[in-house]
Amino acid sequence: MRKLVLFLSVTLIIAFSAPLQAEDGWVQLFNGKNLKGWKQLNGEAKYYVDNGEIVGETVAGTPNSFLATKKDYGDFIFEVDVLLGSPTNSGIQIRSLSSKNYNNGRVHGYQVEIDPSARAWTGGIYDEARRGWLYGLEVNPKAKPAFKLGEWNHFRVEAVGSSIKTWVNEIQCTDLADDMTPSGFIALQVHGIGNKKELEGKQIRWKNIRIMTENLESHLTKSDPEVPLISFLNNELTPREISEGWELLWDGKTNKGWRGAKLDHFPEQGWEINEGVLTVKESGGGESRNGGDIITEKTYANFILQVDFSITEGANSGIKYFVDPGLNKGTGSAIGCEFQILDNKNHPDAKKGIEGNRTLGSLYDLIPAQAATDQLSNYLFRGIGKWNRAMIIVKGCKVEHWLNNIKIVEYERCSQEWRALVAYSKYKNWPNFGEVKEGYILLQDHGNTVSFKNIKIKELD
């Protein structure tokens, strides 16, 4: 009898101390009674349990607050229901970290956004306290209406290897590939409100918080093929990208596929390849006076081109397309349509031209870069020394420029309006400028240090 009592006692202790796990493989992260298994990090927002729900309340004068799991998670499927009663920003951290050697313990890592603003990026992925926006919903606008303010919203996150996908109320929001952080805690954010006393006491509620970490493949949701994949894998294509016809324009290791714009080989000076990064070196700011521009060995007509770039202070460069290297046989850069790369703050060219048509992302000397709203303009440039992404889409005569996944230029070449623009630009003396059927892609040497990586292209029919 003593042995039986001891056995039952031990069994009960184990049962009540273990996570609540259902037969279908889900583990409950919240017991509905208290915050056991969670810890608060950074700010002093209020967290407590009410009516079987975790409640977060805003507090003035404190930074972003996080209620984090004490356990880390790598590959998982995570679900939670969220009620945001007022239009205050919030988020759900996944694979996140907090350590003394990073900003004195500041929480950083992937955040599934909860965004009640007009921007409507709920379900997008933000890299908290690190790289900023990885996946905003400008590339997937049909997901914007998924979130309902003042109602319970169901979130689902599937993180397997380098793939992170999110759903809000059964609508897929993102398809991200990124391998910076393979494991970390999950946390519920109460966003800081500064010293705005009028915003104190605003609530965010969470319930039905559960996670699955085993046998994930059989539980993954079928992806919506219309939701674009955004990849931050370095010089590497995902299986989906390969199946969709993407190719690396640069392999991250050699100069294969590229040559000097006015050479039959790759420049012997002025360019450097190091640890997966292609860099044009500083040479005093002159245009194509050191190693010179480099171009692809192949020409392209209709395509989507992506290039990650990082600029130094005061730098000038560009990504050109429809380039004909034979047009300009003299000094200076080869001629073609240009996605301008520029430090707007510190390079004088930003103030030249007409109405900002020489600023970052502009169709150089022709059309200024401009986001659809002032709010979106805040996310265009990540900063000096940080990686930014240029995307150029060409479908016949229709062309778009995107910067960090926000559209900033849209135009139609081969039209009367196009020819009028060219007639008042520095390209007026080049016959049929920008109207060729196909051309080379070029990375510009403008005498300043600028780096490139993740150069890839998808040819279109």
Residue pairs with C-beta under 8 A, 6 or more apart in sequence:
19 27
19 28
19 29
19 37
20 27
20 28
20 31
21 27
21 28
22 28
25 212
25 214
25 215
25 219
26 210
26 211
26 212
27 210
27 211
27 212
27 213
28 209
28 210
29 37
29 69
29 186
29 209
29 210
29 211
30 37
30 38
30 54
30 206
30 207
30 209
31 37
32 49
32 52
32 207
33 49
33 52
34 49
35 47
35 48
35 49
35 54
35 67
37 69
37 70
37 71
38 47
38 67
38 68
38 69
38 70
39 67
39 68
39 70
40 47
40 65
40 66
40 67
40 68
41 65
41 66
41 67
41 68
41 98
41 105
41 107
41 187
42 63
42 64
42 65
42 66
42 98
42 105
42 106
42 107
43 59
43 62
43 63
43 64
43 65
43 66
43 190
43 192
44 59
44 62
44 65
45 56
45 57
45 58
45 59
45 62
45 65
45 190
46 55
46 56
46 57
46 59
46 190
47 54
47 55
47 56
47 57
47 65
47 67
47 188
47 190
48 54
48 55
49 55
52 207
53 83
53 205
53 206
53 207
54 67
54 188
54 205
54 206
54 207
54 209
55 203
55 204
55 205
56 65
56 67
56 90
56 188
56 189
56 190
56 203
56 204
56 205
56 206
57 190
57 200
57 201
57 202
57 203
58 88
58 190
58 191
58 193
58 199
58 200
58 201
58 202
58 203
59 65
59 190
59 193
59 200
60 193
60 194
60 195
60 196
60 197
60 199
60 200
61 194
61 195
62 192
63 192
64 107
64 128
64 189
64 190
64 191
64 192
65 189
65 190
65 192
66 93
66 96
66 98
66 107
66 187
66 188
66 189
66 190
67 187
67 188
67 190
68 93
68 96
68 98
68 107
68 185
68 186
68 187
68 188
69 185
69 186
69 187
70 185
71 185
72 183
72 184
72 185
73 94
73 95
73 159
73 183
73 184
73 185
73 186
73 211
73 213
74 95
74 159
74 182
74 183
74 213
75 159
75 160
75 161
75 213
75 216
76 157
76 158
76 159
76 211
76 212
76 213
76 216
77 156
77 157
77 158
77 159
77 211
77 212
77 216
77 219
77 220
78 94
78 155
78 156
78 157
78 159
78 186
78 210
78 211
78 212
79 154
79 155
79 156
79 157
79 208
79 209
79 210
79 211
80 92
80 154
80 155
80 206
80 207
80 208
80 209
80 210
81 152
81 153
81 154
81 155
81 206
81 207
81 208
82 90
82 92
82 114
82 152
82 153
82 155
82 204
82 205
82 206
83 150
83 151
83 152
83 153
83 204
83 205
83 206
84 90
84 114
84 116
84 149
84 150
84 153
84 204
85 150
85 202
85 203
85 204
85 205
86 116
86 202
86 203
87 116
87 117
87 149
88 116
88 191
88 193
88 199
88 202
88 204
89 113
89 114
89 115
89 116
89 117
89 191
90 114
90 188
90 189
90 190
90 191
90 204
91 111
91 112
91 113
91 114
91 126
91 128
91 189
91 191
92 111
92 112
92 114
92 155
92 157
92 186
92 187
92 188
92 189
93 107
93 109
93 110
93 111
93 112
93 128
93 184
93 185
93 186
93 187
93 188
93 189
94 109
94 110
94 111
94 112
94 157
94 159
94 164
94 184
94 186
95 109
95 110
95 159
95 181
95 182
95 183
95 184
96 107
96 108
96 109
96 110
96 111
96 128
96 181
96 184
96 185
96 186
96 187
97 107
97 108
97 109
97 181
97 184
97 185
98 105
98 106
98 107
98 108
98 185
99 105
102 108
103 129
106 129
107 128
107 129
107 187
108 127
108 128
108 129
108 130
109 127
109 128
109 130
109 181
109 184
110 125
110 126
110 127
110 128
110 134
110 164
110 178
110 181
111 125
111 126
111 127
111 128
111 189
112 123
112 124
112 125
112 155
112 157
112 166
113 121
113 122
113 123
113 124
113 125
113 126
114 122
114 147
114 189
114 204
115 121
115 122
115 124
115 147
116 122
116 147
116 149
117 375
118 373
118 375
119 136
119 373
119 375
119 376
120 137
120 144
120 145
120 147
121 136
121 137
121 144
122 137
122 144
122 146
122 147
122 153
122 168
122 173
123 137
123 143
123 146
123 147
123 155
123 166
123 167
123 168
123 171
123 173
123 174
124 133
124 135
124 136
124 137
124 166
124 173
124 174
125 133
125 134
125 135
125 164
125 166
125 174
125 176
126 132
126 133
126 134
127 133
127 134
127 180
130 180
131 180
131 382
131 386
131 387
132 379
132 382
133 379
133 404
133 405
134 176
134 178
134 230
134 232
135 173
135 174
135 176
135 230
135 405
136 379
136 405
136 406
137 143
137 144
137 173
138 376
138 405
138 406
138 407
139 228
139 230
139 405
140 172
140 173
140 174
140 227
140 228
142 171
142 226
143 168
143 171
143 172
143 173
143 227
146 153
146 168
146 169
146 171
146 173
147 153
147 168
147 169
148 169
152 207
153 168
153 169
154 167
154 168
154 169
154 170
155 166
155 167
155 168
156 166
156 167
156 221
157 164
157 165
157 166
157 167
158 164
158 165
158 166
158 216
158 220
158 221
159 165
160 216
160 217
160 220
161 179
161 182
162 177
162 178
162 179
162 233
162 238
163 175
163 176
163 177
163 238
164 174
164 176
164 177
164 178
165 172
165 174
165 175
165 176
165 221
165 223
166 172
166 173
166 174
167 173
167 221
172 221
172 223
172 224
172 227
173 227
174 227
174 230
175 223
175 227
175 228
175 229
175 230
175 240
176 229
176 230
176 231
176 232
177 229
177 230
177 231
177 232
177 233
177 238
178 231
178 232
178 233
179 232
179 233
180 232
186 211
188 204
188 206
190 204
193 199
193 200
193 202
212 219
229 238
229 240
229 241
229 244
230 405
231 237
231 238
231 241
231 454
232 454
233 454
234 252
234 276
234 453
234 454
235 248
235 250
235 251
235 252
235 253
235 276
235 453
235 454
236 248
236 252
237 246
237 247
237 248
237 456
241 456
241 458
244 458
245 458
245 459
246 456
246 457
246 458
247 456
247 457
247 458
247 459
248 455
248 456
249 257
249 296
249 305
249 441
249 455
249 456
249 457
250 257
250 258
250 278
250 452
250 453
250 455
251 257
252 276
252 453
253 273
253 276
254 273
255 266
255 271
255 273
257 296
257 297
257 298
258 266
258 294
258 295
258 296
258 297
259 265
259 266
259 294
259 295
259 297
260 266
260 267
260 291
260 292
260 293
260 294
260 295
261 288
261 292
261 293
261 294
261 295
261 323
261 325
261 333
261 334
261 440
261 442
262 292
262 293
262 325
262 329
262 334
263 292
266 294
267 291
267 292
267 294
268 291
269 290
269 291
270 280
270 281
270 283
270 290
270 291
270 292
270 445
271 278
271 279
271 280
271 281
271 291
271 294
271 445
272 278
272 279
272 281
273 279
276 453
277 451
277 452
277 453
278 443
278 451
278 452
278 453
278 455
279 449
279 450
279 451
279 452
280 291
280 317
280 443
280 444
280 445
280 446
280 448
280 449
280 450
280 451
281 290
281 291
281 449
282 312
282 447
282 448
282 449
283 289
283 290
283 291
283 445
283 447
284 447
285 316
285 446
285 447
285 448
286 446
286 447
287 331
287 332
287 333
287 444
287 445
287 446
287 447
288 331
288 332
288 333
288 334
288 444
288 445
288 446
289 331
289 445
289 447
290 445
290 447
291 445
292 445
293 320
293 333
293 334
293 442
293 443
293 444
293 445
294 442
294 443
294 445
295 323
295 325
295 334
295 440
295 441
295 442
295 443
296 440
296 441
296 442
298 440
299 438
299 439
299 440
300 321
300 394
300 438
300 439
300 440
300 441
300 457
300 459
301 394
301 437
301 438
301 459
302 394
302 395
302 396
302 459
302 460
302 461
303 392
303 393
303 394
303 457
303 458
303 459
303 460
304 391
304 392
304 393
304 394
304 457
304 458
304 460
305 319
305 321
305 390
305 391
305 392
305 393
305 394
305 441
305 456
305 457
306 389
306 390
306 391
306 454
306 455
306 456
306 457
307 319
307 389
307 390
307 391
307 443
307 452
307 454
307 455
308 387
308 388
308 389
308 390
308 452
308 453
308 454
308 455
309 317
309 319
309 341
309 387
309 388
309 389
309 390
309 450
309 451
309 452
310 385
310 386
310 387
310 388
310 450
310 451
310 452
311 317
311 341
311 342
311 343
311 384
311 385
311 388
311 448
311 449
311 450
312 343
312 384
312 385
312 448
312 449
312 450
313 343
313 346
313 384
314 343
314 346
314 347
314 448
315 341
315 342
315 343
315 347
315 446
315 448
315 449
315 450
316 341
316 342
316 343
316 347
316 349
316 446
316 447
316 448
317 341
317 342
317 443
317 444
317 445
317 446
317 448
317 450
318 333
318 338
318 339
318 340
318 341
318 364
318 442
318 443
318 444
318 446
319 338
319 339
319 341
319 390
319 392
319 441
319 442
319 443
319 444
320 333
320 334
320 336
320 337
320 338
320 339
320 441
320 442
320 444
321 336
321 337
321 339
321 392
321 394
321 439
321 440
321 441
321 442
322 336
322 337
322 434
322 436
322 438
322 439
323 334
323 335
323 336
323 439
323 440
323 441
323 442
324 334
324 335
324 336
324 436
324 439
324 440
325 334
325 440
327 334
327 335
327 430
328 334
328 335
333 442
333 444
333 445
333 446
334 440
334 442
335 427
335 430
335 433
336 434
336 439
336 440
336 442
337 363
337 364
337 399
337 413
337 434
338 363
338 364
338 365
338 444
339 361
339 362
339 363
339 364
339 390
339 392
339 401
340 358
340 359
340 360
340 361
340 362
340 363
340 364
340 369
341 360
341 390
341 444
341 450
342 349
342 350
342 358
342 359
342 360
343 350
343 360
343 384
344 350
344 359
344 360
344 381
349 358
350 356
350 358
350 359
350 360
352 358
353 365
354 368
354 424
355 368
356 362
356 368
356 369
357 363
357 364
357 365
357 366
357 367
357 368
358 364
358 365
359 368
359 369
360 369
360 380
360 381
360 403
361 369
361 380
361 390
361 401
361 403
361 408
361 409
362 368
362 369
362 401
362 408
362 409
363 399
363 401
363 409
363 411
365 425
365 426
365 427
366 411
366 421
366 422
366 425
366 427
367 409
367 411
367 421
368 409
369 380
369 401
369 403
369 408
369 409
370 377
370 408
370 409
371 377
371 380
371 406
371 407
371 408
372 406
372 407
376 406
379 404
379 406
380 403
380 404
380 406
380 408
381 388
381 403
381 404
382 388
382 404
387 453
388 403
388 404
389 402
389 403
389 404
389 405
389 454
390 401
390 402
390 403
391 400
391 401
391 402
391 403
391 405
392 399
392 400
392 401
392 402
393 399
393 400
393 402
394 460
395 460
397 412
397 413
397 414
397 415
398 410
398 411
398 412
399 409
399 410
399 411
399 412
399 413
400 407
400 409
400 410
401 407
401 408
401 409
401 410
402 408
411 418
412 418
413 434
413 435
414 434
414 435
418 434
418 435
422 428
422 433
422 434
427 433
427 434
441 457
443 452
